Every structure is written in structure tokens, then in C-alpha cells.
Amino acid sequence: MERIGVFVCHCGTNIAGTVDVEKVAEELGKVDGVVYSTHYTYMCSSAGQQMIEDHIKNDKLTGVVLCSCSPRMHEKTFRSCAERAGLNPFKVEVANIREQTSWVMKDIEQATEKAIALGKAAIAKTILDTPLIAGETPMTKRALVIGGGIAGITAALDIADAGFPVDIVEKDYTVGGKMAKLDKTFPTLDCASCIVTPKMTEVSQNPNIRILSASEVCRVSGYIGNFEIDIKRHPRYVDETKCTGCGACIEKCPNKKVPNSFNLGLNNRKAIDIPFAQAVPKVANIDANYCLHMKGLANGKDNVCGFCEKACAAGAIKFDQKEEIITEKYGAIIVATGYNPISLEKFDEYAYSQSPDVVSSLEFERLCNASGPTNGHLLRPSDGKEPKTIVFVQCVGSRCSADATKGHEYCSKICCMYTAKHAILTRDHYPDTNCYVFYIDVRTPGKLFDEFYRRAVEQYGVHYIKGQVGKVTPQSDGTLDVQGSDLILNKQVHIKADMVVLAASIEADKSARPLATMLTTSMDNNDFFLEAHAKLRPVESPTAGIFLAGCCQGPKDIPETVAQSSGAAAKAICLLVKDKLKNDPCTAQPDENACNGCGQCVNVCPYGAISYVDKDFRGPNRTTITRHVSQVNSAMCHGCGACTVACPSGAMDLKGFSNKQILAEVDSVL
């Protein structure tokens, strides 16, 4: 016979102000199986918890029902309280009579009646509760960081400084990401390279960090504490362990007409090159599409060019290098895949594909950068002359509510600030250059952001025009006719510009969605990774053991990215310090005898926790029947219950929330 104790919380006046808690306690005390029922001002307080512990021991309670606030708030508190008193923590049920009753109802009688009904439902479930024991899984004390931008670098350094080994997987030939391509950072106008390159060097010199450049994740299996990852390493045709970065091979290479991807194609590089002077790792790479020797090999000729191989004293050139896959185990994963500017091909009204003098903001950064294609001199790509009039166009691909097929509905958050930065730097270095900014709204929500924008207007004389650009037309004299609307003056304007800079929307990296599929984690409609809880768990993904850092979760500036990266690293360290992890025992459990092997549960499981195996069963007349039945990995299962709903044969059930328990609650309410 079950002996249930009921404890009704006043929650100050949160509950007691709308619910007659004394009546609730009195009525629930009459339910079969309840041997004790009381009410108290704050059940979550030390005194309230002590009361629960005392009655569990003295009244030999086999189950406890709390009528209080949401179980998301204090279920863990009350379960710990029961465990201290010697009661299995999963014999505790919480009836939410605050959020579901007192906060949404005004009539005291109706609220009290509903609270009693919810309490009775919780009692019905508690009677059918079975003691559950949390399992344990070992922890692999190694972390994986996917992405080597400022987010990935920050997270990797924090984890490595805590004493744990970290692998950084970066698809490019160097870490540093977009920040390595920037000139200055807002609102302080610090040199971006002066900030990020020391961090890059620190990463390369940290004994706990291994950089896997020119690599990508191609397979993920396992679960929190025990992820098994296949990493594909693309050939760079140069042995990283031997290359000293001396540059002798680059000097001898005859092919100088390879588009420079680091400079966004604004100039050319050689077929063998190092991305930029401070690249980490500082190792050359060969572009197989342009290398004369490799093209000769493809045509059956091995005596074409090969000057780089002859010039390399270290013997690092490896034309026969192949793609390889390495497999490693990790306890925690941090996703820091970053962002990319939106493709401007759909916005031909701005003449981006018609004129080389219409550039994106990131291309403008490279034109202003001392390590860029023009050595820091702002010159027009078309003729190499200094522009005298520059028009900046805001929200290109952002806030496209009218035509979301071309861009995105969200605000990219950083465009207003980096445009103000570009205008300030231009006016500072070239005072006779006029700068015009067409904007919808100026959004400056960060620390010192509004002051920075005001400097652009008041100190540097940047002309801000509230309105949108309708069309950019290249002229025969090499200029650009910018036609836009001035909403404040209520008129159309034409500006004869030498350059047009488009503040392109930022979007999730193209690798994000296939990666999310492999990680079995959630994404929003814009291909940004979805956090477990927007307010309380902003750096965690819904899949345990996987954390989010930087712009993979949404548009962010550098300080916000760094802060989130350190938060993700701290969460990962909290896992890595443990030798074993406790699993939530409220997981799915299949009845193998009832399972018909249809596969519906596998299709709906968002965590990849269910698989199928062929198993032998005893048949009639001592025969053996092999059947395809489901199996649940309890370490991966989050107890969401999707499989129990989808199972057509009713073979799948959820521990702690079985069909019997749910129906008992329903029957009690009805």
C-alpha cells in the first residue's frame, strides 16, 4: 500500500493570493493512499525542506506530491530533499498550481478547484511511480572545437588553460576566421590583427591544443562524454611537419594568376602560397586547380614545372598527398562555425555584378587593410584612383520582410556599426572624400555604440540619409549614379558616386546545417543553431554535451562572441572535470515483444538515441525467430517522448511517464 505525503506551498502570495491552499491540502488529504497532507508558506525554503524530510522519515512515506510552482523551477530541489531522507527521488511529483493555476486565473473558487484536480492527478501518477536509478557513463576528457575564428580560438584557449586537450577543426588553411580579415574594430578602432594574431600564436604554442586546418567533420556518433568523430583532412600538398614557412617555394612559383581567397578575389596570389603573413599554422598550400605540375600529372606528364619542390630545402612539397580521415573521441563539442556575408547576386539593382567599384563591406575592409590588396590605400578596384564620393547602403539582405526570398527577415545587428566605422576611417584618412549613408534605422545597442555613431555624424561630417537606395547605375565616365529616397525631406536624390559599399547581411555558414544534422541538434529557420533555452541556457544546444559559441547561434559583434565563447568553454569544462556522468533515468524503453520493427521511432527521435538490431526470439515448437527490434541508448535519450507517441504498436514507453501513469492522471482529472 502506497503512503503518499502531500505538501501544498503558498509561495508567499503567488499561489495563496488566488488559491485557497488550506482547502487544497484538506481535500487532497482525503484521497486514497494519502497519509499526510499539509500546507506551508515556502516549501522550497530550508524549513520547508526539513518538514518534508521529517515526514518522509516519521510517516514512512513512499511517495511525495508537491503542489507548488513549475517543476522546472524546484523539481531538482525537492528530489534532492527526498533523497536525503532516504526516498527515491523519482517518487516525487510536482503539481504546478502557480503557473497553471494562480497566475492564469482570477476566481478563487475556480482556481482552488483546478489546484485540487492537479493535485489529485499528481497523486494518481505517484501511486504508479517506480523507483528509478540513474545510470553512469564514462567521460572522455578531450574537447572538440569546430571552427577556428575568434569564437573557436577563445573557447579552445579557455579549455586548454583548464588542463584539457582540445582539437580545433578549421576548414580554411589558417585559424583567425573573419576577424583576421578586418582592419579596425568598433567602437574603439583597435587594430583587429593586433588583437587576434597574438591569440592565434597562443593557440599554436599551447601544448594542449592541436590545430586541424583544411579539415571538416564528416561523421558524428556517440553521446555526451563519448562522442566519436570522423574528421576529413583535405590535402594541402605540403607536409605541415616539415614546412618552415620560409617562402622559397612561393618565390619560385611561376603562376601568379590565382584568385586570392583571403582577399576575397580582389587580387591574385601564386599557385603555392601562405594565406597571410601571420597565418597559423604558417604553412604553404598548393591550389591543385592552378598548379602547373599537378595539372601536368593529371595529363600524364610528371616533368611540368615542379620549381617549388626543387626550391624547398626541407622537402615539404608532397604532390602525392591524399585526403585522409582521422577518428577521435571527445567528451564535449563546441560549435563555432561562424558566419558568411550573404551572396549579393540577387541584388543586381545595386550593380554589384556590373561594376567592380560596387563592393561588399568585407571587401571594403580588405581594401582598407594594410595587408590587403592595395596595402591599406583606399583605391577604386576599377582604375586604382582614390574615390572622392562613397555611398554606403545599409540593410542589403537584412530586414527583408517584403521579399524574404532575396534576403533575411532578421536584423544583422553589426552593420550599422561597421558602416559608421568605415565612414569614420575614410573621412579620417581622406578628409576630402564625401561619405553618404542610406539607412532604414540606425541601431546602436552596445556599450559606446551610440556615441560612436554620433562621432561619425558630428565630428567627421558623414551624411546620413534616412531612406533606401532604389538603383545604382554605372555611368560612361566610370562613376555610379545612386538613386535613392530621402524620407525626411520627402524627395528622390541622385548622388554621383565613385564607390558604393553594400552592408551585406550576415548569415550562418553553409556548413552549419549539414553539421547540425550530424550532431542531431536543432536549428532555427535561418540555419542558426538553436540554444536549449534563450534566457537560462544560451550557450547550450538541446543535445547534451554540445555547446554554441559566436555567430553560429545568431548575429553578434566581437565582444559578445568572445563572452559567449568563454561561457561555452566553462560549460564544457564542467563536464570534462567529471570522471563519470549521471544519466537521467527517465528515458524511453521498448517492449521487444511488441515491437514490429517499423522504424517510426528512429525517424522522430531528434537525438539519434534509437537504433535497430536483429534479435533471436523463441518461437512455437522450439523454433527461433529473428526479428528487427528497437534499442534505446539511455545516455543519448533525453526523454522527450516523441517515440512513444509515434509508435503504432505501443511498444515504446517512457520511464517515469509511462502510458499507464499519464492515463491515470487523465482519469483522475476527469
Beta strands, then each sheet from edge to edge (+ up, - down):
strand 1: 4-9
strand 2: 34-40
strand 3: 63-68
strand 4: 92-96
strand 5: 136-138
strand 6: 143-146
strand 7: 166-169
strand 8: 184-185
strand 9: 190-191
strand 10: 209-212
strand 11: 215-223
strand 12: 226-233
strand 13: 258-259
strand 14: 268-269
strand 15: 272-273
strand 16: 285-286
strand 17: 324-330
strand 18: 332-335
strand 19: 339-341
strand 20: 358-360
strand 21: 389-396
strand 22: 434-439
strand 23: 463-466
strand 24: 469-474
strand 25: 480-486
strand 26: 491-497
strand 27: 499-504
strand 28: 506-508
strand 29: 546-548
strand 30: 580-582
strand 31: 588-590
strand 32: 610-618
strand 33: 624-632
strand 34: 652-654
sheet 1: 2+ 1+ 3+ 4+
sheet 2: 5+ 30-
sheet 3: 10+ 7+ 6+ 18+ 29+
sheet 4: 8+ 9-
sheet 5: 11+ 12- 17+
sheet 6: 13+ 14-
sheet 7: 15+ 16-
sheet 8: 19+ 28-
sheet 9: 20+ 27+ 21+ 22+ 23+
sheet 10: 24+ 25- 26+
sheet 11: 31+ 34-
sheet 12: 32+ 33-
end
